[in-house]
């Protein structure tokens, strides 16, 4: 990891931004910066709290993290 040219270094971050652009940004127009900030904040909140992810067993990231923290002995709650 962390080698120059390693396409797997930022795979999760790249996946997020790819989904973000496809679901919100592409084809959207915002009247101003305040509206864009509002929509971006709402989308990120939705992505973390409500949107189910197949890689997490169809759970939201927030729910998955809470479950992990309460059931894992490696991560103190």
Rosetta blueprint (number, residue, H / E / L):
1 X L
2 X L
3 X L
4 X L
5 X L
6 X L
7 X L
8 X L
9 X L
10 X L
11 X H
12 X H
13 X H
14 X H
15 X H
16 X H
17 X H
18 X H
19 X H
20 X H
21 X H
22 X H
23 X H
24 X H
25 X H
26 X L
27 X L
28 X L
29 X L
30 X L
31 X L
32 X L
33 X H
34 X H
35 X H
36 X H
37 X H
38 X H
39 X H
40 X H
41 X H
42 X H
43 X H
44 X H
45 X H
46 X H
47 X H
48 X H
49 X H
50 X L
51 X L
52 X L
53 X E
54 X H
55 X H
56 X H
57 X L
58 X L
59 X E
60 X L
61 X H
62 X H
63 X H
64 X H
65 X H
66 X H
67 X H
68 X H
69 X H
70 X H
71 X H
72 X L
73 X L
74 X L
75 X L
76 X L
77 X L
